[in-house]
């Protein structure tokens, strides 16, 4: 079970937001792309949000983009935003920040649209999850946490920044299975992104949280959060915490994030978007952002990303069934 992750929830509501089409030309004399809108399908402060805003800023700093708008349309583990993206068929001025979590959300919530309905633009990064507690938590090591968890799973709530089926949900479920806890007995409390989870971890409302390292690096460095373990195969530079494997939990798990566009966009628009992110990937601004956030460069453009999405779609469905969650 390991070395990847999954996603969370479904399109269940009609949401009114400003029109997504933006008037104006595609580029000026400098060749910059203009009027691009970036939809983030979870709340501010979450992984998709941080990735989208980091990419937009790096593009603007590198003079690749002008007047980009990043906006949030949270709900149902990312599938509200996914549904809106699919409904914007033919709109080459809209992209959506997403990740493996949305794949799982489609299954657990029986959403009417999937990522296979979108136009793949680029896979950007991979990121391990962390098992984290507040500085005042009684748990000093993962072994102490696991002992309490096994003794009474329901009394040790775990929070994650994704709905059931998402990466922050699947990671503790895989951990539970590895240490002999039935996944169905885990008391998992979902939050719409790591930003919303943070207050509950700091306030002790959950016994521990699972989220991406990039979302909590500032709090970790400030000493308000303590990392008990990282889910990657290797330790994370700058984070004083063992891997799950080193702590006796046989799980390796990494999330990924990327960019998709609506279906039915023109070949010109698709090539322009793929080219934009291909150029971004080579910039010093983006490479520095990847390093600063503790991400792993996992760039895959266009059709390569599309093939990856198909494989992940199948893999997530299989794991959810193996865990008895779908």
Secondary structure, 3 states (H helix, E strand, C coil): CECCCCCCCCCCCCCCCCCCCCCCCCECCCCCEECCEEEECCCCCCHHHHHHHHHHHHHHHCCCEECCEEEECCCHHHHHHHHHHHHCCCCCCEEEEEEHHHHHHHHHCCCCCCHHHCEEEEEEEEEEEEEEEECCCCCCCHHHHHHHHHHCHHHCCEEECCCCCCHHHHHHHHHHHHCCCCHHHCCEEECCCHHHHHHHHHCCCCCEEEEEHHHHHHHHHHCCEEEEEECCCCCCCCCCCCECHHHCCCCECEEEEEEEECCCCCHHHHHHHHHHHHHHHHCHHHHHHHHHHCCEEEEEEHHHHHHHHHHHHHHHHHHHHHCCCC
